[in-house]
Amino acid sequence: MKATSKVPHLVVAVTPDGEVVLRSNVSPDALRSFGEDLKNIADELEAPLEPGDTSH
């Protein structure tokens, strides 16, 4: 018997030459939301650290 899963999943891989491979069963809206979250994280990582900040 084959088990089927309805759990949302997103697998993203980047090849050594920079190609992105994506496998997912989530909606386009969920992917857009995830993309926005990634951009926000990148913006936070680029922000200069303040004295005593250990968030990076």
N, CA, C and O atoms as a Tripos MOL2 file, in Angstrom:
@<TRIPOS>MOLECULE
protein
  224   223    56     0     0
PROTEIN
NO_CHARGES

@<TRIPOS>ATOM
      1 N           0.8390   -1.1670    0.0000 N.3       1 MET1
      2 CA          0.0000    0.0000    0.0000 C.3       1 MET1
      3 C           0.8890    1.2370    0.0000 C.2       1 MET1
      4 O           1.8010    1.3440    0.8200 O.2       1 MET1
      5 N           0.6330    2.1660   -0.9070 N.am      2 LYS2
      6 CA          1.3970    3.3960   -1.0020 C.3       2 LYS2
      7 C           0.7540    4.4670   -0.1280 C.2       2 LYS2
      8 O          -0.4400    4.7440   -0.2460 O.2       2 LYS2
      9 N           1.5480    5.0620    0.7420 N.am      3 ALA3
     10 CA          1.0470    6.1430    1.6000 C.3       3 ALA3
     11 C           1.1550    7.4670    0.8500 C.2       3 ALA3
     12 O           2.1780    7.7540    0.2280 O.2       3 ALA3
     13 N           0.1180    8.2520    0.9110 N.am      4 THR4
     14 CA          0.1540    9.5800    0.3060 C.3       4 THR4
     15 C           0.1130   10.6060    1.4110 C.2       4 THR4
     16 O          -0.5890   10.4370    2.4070 O.2       4 THR4
     17 N           0.8630   11.6630    1.2320 N.am      5 SER5
     18 CA          0.9600   12.6910    2.2600 C.3       5 SER5
     19 C           0.3630   13.9930    1.7540 C.2       5 SER5
     20 O           0.6400   14.4280    0.6360 O.2       5 SER5
     21 N          -0.4470   14.5980    2.5790 N.am      6 LYS6
     22 CA         -1.0320   15.8930    2.2550 C.3       6 LYS6
     23 C          -0.3100   17.0200    2.9770 C.2       6 LYS6
     24 O          -0.7580   18.1660    2.9520 O.2       6 LYS6
     25 N           0.8150   16.6940    3.6250 N.am      7 VAL7
     26 CA          1.5740   17.6960    4.3510 C.3       7 VAL7
     27 C           2.2520   18.6190    3.3430 C.2       7 VAL7
     28 O           2.9430   18.1410    2.4430 O.2       7 VAL7
     29 N           2.0680   19.9320    3.4780 N.am      8 PRO8
     30 CA          2.7270   20.8560    2.5510 C.3       8 PRO8
     31 C           4.2510   20.7150    2.6650 C.2       8 PRO8
     32 O           4.8000   20.6090    3.7610 O.2       8 PRO8
     33 N           4.9050   20.7160    1.5240 N.am      9 HIS9
     34 CA          6.3560   20.6500    1.5370 C.3       9 HIS9
     35 C           6.9440   21.5320    0.4500 C.2       9 HIS9
     36 O           6.3250   21.7850   -0.5830 O.2       9 HIS9
     37 N           8.1500   21.9860    0.7140 N.am     10 LEU10
     38 CA          8.8940   22.8050   -0.2280 C.3      10 LEU10
     39 C          10.3550   22.4110   -0.1050 C.2      10 LEU10
     40 O          10.9470   22.5210    0.9690 O.2      10 LEU10
     41 N          10.9300   21.9550   -1.1970 N.am     11 VAL11
     42 CA         12.3380   21.5850   -1.2260 C.3      11 VAL11
     43 C          13.0050   22.4800   -2.2550 C.2      11 VAL11
     44 O          12.6090   22.5210   -3.4200 O.2      11 VAL11
     45 N          14.0190   23.1910   -1.8060 N.am     12 VAL12
     46 CA         14.7620   24.0850   -2.6950 C.3      12 VAL12
     47 C          16.2270   23.6940   -2.6240 C.2      12 VAL12
     48 O          16.7880   23.5360   -1.5400 O.2      12 VAL12
     49 N          16.8350   23.5420   -3.7780 N.am     13 ALA13
     50 CA         18.2620   23.2330   -3.8500 C.3      13 ALA13
     51 C          18.9020   24.1740   -4.8490 C.2      13 ALA13
     52 O          18.2650   24.5960   -5.8140 O.2      13 ALA13
     53 N          20.1590   24.4990   -4.6160 N.am     14 VAL14
     54 CA         20.9130   25.3410   -5.5320 C.3      14 VAL14
     55 C          22.1290   24.5530   -5.9830 C.2      14 VAL14
     56 O          22.9110   24.0700   -5.1640 O.2      14 VAL14
     57 N          22.2790   24.4300   -7.2880 N.am     15 THR15
     58 CA         23.4110   23.6910   -7.8410 C.3      15 THR15
     59 C          24.6740   24.5440   -7.7420 C.2      15 THR15
     60 O          24.5830   25.7530   -7.5290 O.2      15 THR15
     61 N          25.8460   23.9350   -7.8920 N.am     16 PRO16
     62 CA         27.1010   24.6950   -7.8250 C.3      16 PRO16
     63 C          27.1720   25.8490   -8.8370 C.2      16 PRO16
     64 O          27.8620   26.8400   -8.5970 O.2      16 PRO16
     65 N          26.4680   25.7240   -9.9530 N.am     17 ASP17
     66 CA         26.4930   26.8090  -10.9450 C.3      17 ASP17
     67 C          25.3560   27.8190  -10.7360 C.2      17 ASP17
     68 O          25.1190   28.6700  -11.5920 O.2      17 ASP17
     69 N          24.6540   27.7240   -9.6010 N.am     18 GLY18
     70 CA         23.6380   28.7260   -9.2570 C.3      18 GLY18
     71 C          22.2330   28.4380   -9.7350 C.2      18 GLY18
     72 O          21.3420   29.2650   -9.5440 O.2      18 GLY18
     73 N          22.0070   27.2890  -10.3500 N.am     19 GLU19
     74 CA         20.6620   26.9460  -10.8040 C.3      19 GLU19
     75 C          19.8150   26.5100   -9.6090 C.2      19 GLU19
     76 O          20.2680   25.7340   -8.7660 O.2      19 GLU19
     77 N          18.5860   27.0140   -9.5440 N.am     20 VAL20
     78 CA         17.6810   26.6710   -8.4480 C.3      20 VAL20
     79 C          16.7460   25.5620   -8.9000 C.2      20 VAL20
     80 O          16.1510   25.6330   -9.9740 O.2      20 VAL20
     81 N          16.6250   24.5270   -8.0580 N.am     21 VAL21
     82 CA         15.7160   23.4180   -8.3080 C.3      21 VAL21
     83 C          14.6820   23.4410   -7.1920 C.2      21 VAL21
     84 O          15.0340   23.4680   -6.0130 O.2      21 VAL21
     85 N          13.4010   23.4300   -7.5650 N.am     22 LEU22
     86 CA         12.3270   23.5360   -6.5880 C.3      22 LEU22
     87 C          11.3240   22.4160   -6.8010 C.2      22 LEU22
     88 O          10.9140   22.1420   -7.9290 O.2      22 LEU22
     89 N          10.9360   21.7750   -5.7170 N.am     23 ARG23
     90 CA          9.8700   20.7780   -5.7500 C.3      23 ARG23
     91 C           8.9180   21.1180   -4.6100 C.2      23 ARG23
     92 O           9.3470   21.3240   -3.4750 O.2      23 ARG23
     93 N           7.6380   21.1740   -4.9120 N.am     24 SER24
     94 CA          6.6910   21.6170   -3.8970 C.3      24 SER24
     95 C           5.2820   21.1510   -4.2280 C.2      24 SER24
     96 O           4.9600   20.8420   -5.3750 O.2      24 SER24
     97 N           4.4570   21.1100   -3.1980 N.am     25 ASN25
     98 CA          3.0280   20.8680   -3.4130 C.3      25 ASN25
     99 C           2.2060   22.0000   -2.7940 C.2      25 ASN25
    100 O           1.0280   21.8250   -2.4840 O.2      25 ASN25
    101 N           2.8400   23.1610   -2.6180 N.am     26 VAL26
    102 CA          2.1290   24.3130   -2.0500 C.3      26 VAL26
    103 C           1.6380   25.2250   -3.1720 C.2      26 VAL26
    104 O           2.0920   25.1300   -4.3130 O.2      26 VAL26
    105 N           0.7200   26.0940   -2.8330 N.am     27 SER27
    106 CA          0.1120   26.9870   -3.8160 C.3      27 SER27
    107 C           1.0850   28.0930   -4.2360 C.2      27 SER27
    108 O           2.0570   28.3710   -3.5340 O.2      27 SER27
    109 N           0.8190   28.7170   -5.3790 N.am     28 PRO28
    110 CA          1.6370   29.8620   -5.7890 C.3      28 PRO28
    111 C           1.6320   30.9880   -4.7430 C.2      28 PRO28
    112 O           2.6470   31.6560   -4.5490 O.2      28 PRO28
    113 N           0.5000   31.1970   -4.0760 N.am     29 ASP29
    114 CA          0.4460   32.2330   -3.0390 C.3      29 ASP29
    115 C           1.3800   31.8960   -1.8800 C.2      29 ASP29
    116 O           2.0420   32.7820   -1.3400 O.2      29 ASP29
    117 N           1.4360   30.6330   -1.4980 N.am     30 ALA30
    118 CA          2.3430   30.2230   -0.4210 C.3      30 ALA30
    119 C           3.7940   30.4290   -0.8430 C.2      30 ALA30
    120 O           4.6190   30.8520   -0.0330 O.2      30 ALA30
    121 N           4.1120   30.1350   -2.1020 N.am     31 LEU31
    122 CA          5.4740   30.3620   -2.5950 C.3      31 LEU31
    123 C           5.8140   31.8450   -2.5820 C.2      31 LEU31
    124 O           6.9280   32.2190   -2.2140 O.2      31 LEU31
    125 N           4.8760   32.6910   -2.9780 N.am     32 ARG32
    126 CA          5.1160   34.1440   -2.9440 C.3      32 ARG32
    127 C           5.3710   34.6140   -1.5140 C.2      32 ARG32
    128 O           6.2720   35.4170   -1.2710 O.2      32 ARG32
    129 N           4.5860   34.1170   -0.5820 N.am     33 SER33
    130 CA          4.7510   34.4900    0.8200 C.3      33 SER33
    131 C           6.1220   34.0480    1.3280 C.2      33 SER33
    132 O           6.8060   34.7970    2.0260 O.2      33 SER33
    133 N           6.5110   32.8430    0.9770 N.am     34 PHE34
    134 CA          7.8150   32.3320    1.3820 C.3      34 PHE34
    135 C           8.9270   33.1910    0.7770 C.2      34 PHE34
    136 O           9.9210   33.4860    1.4410 O.2      34 PHE34
    137 N           8.7570   33.5890   -0.4780 N.am     35 GLY35
    138 CA          9.7360   34.4470   -1.1330 C.3      35 GLY35
    139 C           9.8730   35.7840   -0.4280 C.2      35 GLY35
    140 O          10.9850   36.2850   -0.2550 O.2      35 GLY35
    141 N           8.7510   36.3680   -0.0180 N.am     36 GLU36
    142 CA          8.7850   37.6330    0.7250 C.3      36 GLU36
    143 C           9.5190   37.4440    2.0500 C.2      36 GLU36
    144 O          10.3130   38.2950    2.4510 O.2      36 GLU36
    145 N           9.2530   36.3290    2.7280 N.am     37 ASP37
    146 CA          9.9480   36.0490    3.9940 C.3      37 ASP37
    147 C          11.4520   35.9370    3.7770 C.2      37 ASP37
    148 O          12.2320   36.4500    4.5800 O.2      37 ASP37
    149 N          11.8670   35.2760    2.7050 N.am     38 LEU38
    150 CA         13.2960   35.1460    2.4160 C.3      38 LEU38
    151 C          13.9300   36.5010    2.1400 C.2      38 LEU38
    152 O          15.0500   36.7610    2.5800 O.2      38 LEU38
    153 N          13.2190   37.3790    1.4080 N.am     39 LYS39
    154 CA         13.7500   38.7240    1.1490 C.3      39 LYS39
    155 C          13.9020   39.5020    2.4440 C.2      39 LYS39
    156 O          14.8860   40.2190    2.6260 O.2      39 LYS39
    157 N          12.9340   39.3680    3.3480 N.am     40 ASN40
    158 CA         13.0210   40.0590    4.6310 C.3      40 ASN40
    159 C          14.2140   39.5570    5.4490 C.2      40 ASN40
    160 O          14.9170   40.3430    6.0830 O.2      40 ASN40
    161 N          14.4300   38.2510    5.4260 N.am     41 ILE41
    162 CA         15.5770   37.6840    6.1400 C.3      41 ILE41
    163 C          16.8810   38.2100    5.5470 C.2      41 ILE41
    164 O          17.8010   38.5660    6.2840 O.2      41 ILE41
    165 N          16.9620   38.2590    4.2230 N.am     42 ALA42
    166 CA         18.1660   38.7610    3.5610 C.3      42 ALA42
    167 C          18.4100   40.2200    3.9330 C.2      42 ALA42
    168 O          19.5500   40.6160    4.1760 O.2      42 ALA42
    169 N          17.3510   41.0170    3.9790 N.am     43 ASP43
    170 CA         17.4910   42.4200    4.3670 C.3      43 ASP43
    171 C          18.0280   42.5400    5.7930 C.2      43 ASP43
    172 O          18.8760   43.3890    6.0700 O.2      43 ASP43
    173 N          17.5370   41.6940    6.6940 N.am     44 GLU44
    174 CA         18.0120   41.7200    8.0750 C.3      44 GLU44
    175 C          19.4820   41.3180    8.1560 C.2      44 GLU44
    176 O          20.2390   41.8880    8.9410 O.2      44 GLU44
    177 N          19.8830   40.3510    7.3570 N.am     45 LEU45
    178 CA         21.2760   39.9080    7.3720 C.3      45 LEU45
    179 C          22.2150   40.9760    6.8280 C.2      45 LEU45
    180 O          23.3740   41.0500    7.2380 O.2      45 LEU45
    181 N          21.7230   41.8080    5.9020 N.am     46 GLU46
    182 CA         22.5470   42.8650    5.3280 C.3      46 GLU46
    183 C          22.6570   44.0750    6.2420 C.2      46 GLU46
    184 O          23.5950   44.8620    6.1150 O.2      46 GLU46
    185 N          21.7150   44.2320    7.1590 N.am     47 ALA47
    186 CA         21.7090   45.3880    8.0530 C.3      47 ALA47
    187 C          22.9340   45.3320    8.9630 C.2      47 ALA47
    188 O          23.3180   44.2630    9.4360 O.2      47 ALA47
    189 N          23.5450   46.5010    9.2040 N.am     48 PRO48
    190 CA         24.7130   46.5170   10.1040 C.3      48 PRO48
    191 C          24.3040   46.1440   11.5300 C.2      48 PRO48
    192 O          23.2190   46.4870   12.0000 O.2      48 PRO48
    193 N          25.2030   45.4360   12.1930 N.am     49 LEU49
    194 CA         24.9520   45.0600   13.5730 C.3      49 LEU49
    195 C          25.1530   46.2700   14.4930 C.2      49 LEU49
    196 O          26.0480   47.0890   14.2840 O.2      49 LEU49
    197 N          24.3140   46.3530   15.4930 N.am     50 GLU50
    198 CA         24.4780   47.3790   16.5170 C.3      50 GLU50
    199 C          25.3100   46.7650   17.6460 C.2      50 GLU50
    200 O          25.3280   45.5450   17.8070 O.2      50 GLU50
    201 N          25.9910   47.5920   18.4200 N.am     51 PRO51
    202 CA         26.7940   47.0480   19.5240 C.3      51 PRO51
    203 C          25.9670   46.1390   20.4270 C.2      51 PRO51
    204 O          24.8850   46.5250   20.8700 O.2      51 PRO51
    205 N          26.4590   44.9470   20.6990 N.am     52 GLY52
    206 CA         25.7690   43.9980   21.5570 C.3      52 GLY52
    207 C          24.7340   43.1380   20.8570 C.2      52 GLY52
    208 O          24.1590   42.2450   21.4790 O.2      52 GLY52
    209 N          24.4810   43.3880   19.5600 N.am     53 ASP53
    210 CA         23.4970   42.6050   18.8140 C.3      53 ASP53
    211 C          24.0900   41.2600   18.4260 C.2      53 ASP53
    212 O          25.1420   41.2030   17.7900 O.2      53 ASP53
    213 N          23.4240   40.1860   18.8050 N.am     54 THR54
    214 CA         23.9140   38.8360   18.4810 C.3      54 THR54
    215 C          22.9320   38.0910   17.5970 C.2      54 THR54
    216 O          22.9370   36.8600   17.5790 O.2      54 THR54
    217 N          22.0840   38.8110   16.8560 N.am     55 SER55
    218 CA         21.0230   38.1600   16.0730 C.3      55 SER55
    219 C          21.5250   37.4960   14.8010 C.2      55 SER55
    220 O          20.8030   36.6770   14.2330 O.2      55 SER55
    221 N          22.7250   37.8080   14.3260 N.am     56 HIS56
    222 CA         23.2060   37.1830   13.0910 C.3      56 HIS56
    223 C          23.9180   35.9300   13.4090 C.2      56 HIS56
    224 O          24.4030   35.2490   12.5050 O.2      56 HIS56
@<TRIPOS>BOND
     1     1     2 1
     2     2     3 1
     3     3     4 2
     4     3     5 am
     5     5     6 1
     6     6     7 1
     7     7     8 2
     8     7     9 am
     9     9    10 1
    10    10    11 1
    11    11    12 2
    12    11    13 am
    13    13    14 1
    14    14    15 1
    15    15    16 2
    16    15    17 am
    17    17    18 1
    18    18    19 1
    19    19    20 2
    20    19    21 am
    21    21    22 1
    22    22    23 1
    23    23    24 2
    24    23    25 am
    25    25    26 1
    26    26    27 1
    27    27    28 2
    28    27    29 am
    29    29    30 1
    30    30    31 1
    31    31    32 2
    32    31    33 am
    33    33    34 1
    34    34    35 1
    35    35    36 2
    36    35    37 am
    37    37    38 1
    38    38    39 1
    39    39    40 2
    40    39    41 am
    41    41    42 1
    42    42    43 1
    43    43    44 2
    44    43    45 am
    45    45    46 1
    46    46    47 1
    47    47    48 2
    48    47    49 am
    49    49    50 1
    50    50    51 1
    51    51    52 2
    52    51    53 am
    53    53    54 1
    54    54    55 1
    55    55    56 2
    56    55    57 am
    57    57    58 1
    58    58    59 1
    59    59    60 2
    60    59    61 am
    61    61    62 1
    62    62    63 1
    63    63    64 2
    64    63    65 am
    65    65    66 1
    66    66    67 1
    67    67    68 2
    68    67    69 am
    69    69    70 1
    70    70    71 1
    71    71    72 2
    72    71    73 am
    73    73    74 1
    74    74    75 1
    75    75    76 2
    76    75    77 am
    77    77    78 1
    78    78    79 1
    79    79    80 2
    80    79    81 am
    81    81    82 1
    82    82    83 1
    83    83    84 2
    84    83    85 am
    85    85    86 1
    86    86    87 1
    87    87    88 2
    88    87    89 am
    89    89    90 1
    90    90    91 1
    91    91    92 2
    92    91    93 am
    93    93    94 1
    94    94    95 1
    95    95    96 2
    96    95    97 am
    97    97    98 1
    98    98    99 1
    99    99   100 2
   100    99   101 am
   101   101   102 1
   102   102   103 1
   103   103   104 2
   104   103   105 am
   105   105   106 1
   106   106   107 1
   107   107   108 2
   108   107   109 am
   109   109   110 1
   110   110   111 1
   111   111   112 2
   112   111   113 am
   113   113   114 1
   114   114   115 1
   115   115   116 2
   116   115   117 am
   117   117   118 1
   118   118   119 1
   119   119   120 2
   120   119   121 am
   121   121   122 1
   122   122   123 1
   123   123   124 2
   124   123   125 am
   125   125   126 1
   126   126   127 1
   127   127   128 2
   128   127   129 am
   129   129   130 1
   130   130   131 1
   131   131   132 2
   132   131   133 am
   133   133   134 1
   134   134   135 1
   135   135   136 2
   136   135   137 am
   137   137   138 1
   138   138   139 1
   139   139   140 2
   140   139   141 am
   141   141   142 1
   142   142   143 1
   143   143   144 2
   144   143   145 am
   145   145   146 1
   146   146   147 1
   147   147   148 2
   148   147   149 am
   149   149   150 1
   150   150   151 1
   151   151   152 2
   152   151   153 am
   153   153   154 1
   154   154   155 1
   155   155   156 2
   156   155   157 am
   157   157   158 1
   158   158   159 1
   159   159   160 2
   160   159   161 am
   161   161   162 1
   162   162   163 1
   163   163   164 2
   164   163   165 am
   165   165   166 1
   166   166   167 1
   167   167   168 2
   168   167   169 am
   169   169   170 1
   170   170   171 1
   171   171   172 2
   172   171   173 am
   173   173   174 1
   174   174   175 1
   175   175   176 2
   176   175   177 am
   177   177   178 1
   178   178   179 1
   179   179   180 2
   180   179   181 am
   181   181   182 1
   182   182   183 1
   183   183   184 2
   184   183   185 am
   185   185   186 1
   186   186   187 1
   187   187   188 2
   188   187   189 am
   189   189   190 1
   190   190   191 1
   191   191   192 2
   192   191   193 am
   193   193   194 1
   194   194   195 1
   195   195   196 2
   196   195   197 am
   197   197   198 1
   198   198   199 1
   199   199   200 2
   200   199   201 am
   201   201   202 1
   202   202   203 1
   203   203   204 2
   204   203   205 am
   205   205   206 1
   206   206   207 1
   207   207   208 2
   208   207   209 am
   209   209   210 1
   210   210   211 1
   211   211   212 2
   212   211   213 am
   213   213   214 1
   214   214   215 1
   215   215   216 2
   216   215   217 am
   217   217   218 1
   218   218   219 1
   219   219   220 2
   220   219   221 am
   221   221   222 1
   222   222   223 1
   223   223   224 2
@<TRIPOS>SUBSTRUCTURE
     1 MET1         2 RESIDUE 1 A MET
     2 LYS2         6 RESIDUE 1 A LYS
     3 ALA3        10 RESIDUE 1 A ALA
     4 THR4        14 RESIDUE 1 A THR
     5 SER5        18 RESIDUE 1 A SER
     6 LYS6        22 RESIDUE 1 A LYS
     7 VAL7        26 RESIDUE 1 A VAL
     8 PRO8        30 RESIDUE 1 A PRO
     9 HIS9        34 RESIDUE 1 A HIS
    10 LEU10       38 RESIDUE 1 A LEU
    11 VAL11       42 RESIDUE 1 A VAL
    12 VAL12       46 RESIDUE 1 A VAL
    13 ALA13       50 RESIDUE 1 A ALA
    14 VAL14       54 RESIDUE 1 A VAL
    15 THR15       58 RESIDUE 1 A THR
    16 PRO16       62 RESIDUE 1 A PRO
    17 ASP17       66 RESIDUE 1 A ASP
    18 GLY18       70 RESIDUE 1 A GLY
    19 GLU19       74 RESIDUE 1 A GLU
    20 VAL20       78 RESIDUE 1 A VAL
    21 VAL21       82 RESIDUE 1 A VAL
    22 LEU22       86 RESIDUE 1 A LEU
    23 ARG23       90 RESIDUE 1 A ARG
    24 SER24       94 RESIDUE 1 A SER
    25 ASN25       98 RESIDUE 1 A ASN
    26 VAL26      102 RESIDUE 1 A VAL
    27 SER27      106 RESIDUE 1 A SER
    28 PRO28      110 RESIDUE 1 A PRO
    29 ASP29      114 RESIDUE 1 A ASP
    30 ALA30      118 RESIDUE 1 A ALA
    31 LEU31      122 RESIDUE 1 A LEU
    32 ARG32      126 RESIDUE 1 A ARG
    33 SER33      130 RESIDUE 1 A SER
    34 PHE34      134 RESIDUE 1 A PHE
    35 GLY35      138 RESIDUE 1 A GLY
    36 GLU36      142 RESIDUE 1 A GLU
    37 ASP37      146 RESIDUE 1 A ASP
    38 LEU38      150 RESIDUE 1 A LEU
    39 LYS39      154 RESIDUE 1 A LYS
    40 ASN40      158 RESIDUE 1 A ASN
    41 ILE41      162 RESIDUE 1 A ILE
    42 ALA42      166 RESIDUE 1 A ALA
    43 ASP43      170 RESIDUE 1 A ASP
    44 GLU44      174 RESIDUE 1 A GLU
    45 LEU45      178 RESIDUE 1 A LEU
    46 GLU46      182 RESIDUE 1 A GLU
    47 ALA47      186 RESIDUE 1 A ALA
    48 PRO48      190 RESIDUE 1 A PRO
    49 LEU49      194 RESIDUE 1 A LEU
    50 GLU50      198 RESIDUE 1 A GLU
    51 PRO51      202 RESIDUE 1 A PRO
    52 GLY52      206 RESIDUE 1 A GLY
    53 ASP53      210 RESIDUE 1 A ASP
    54 THR54      214 RESIDUE 1 A THR
    55 SER55      218 RESIDUE 1 A SER
    56 HIS56      222 RESIDUE 1 A HIS
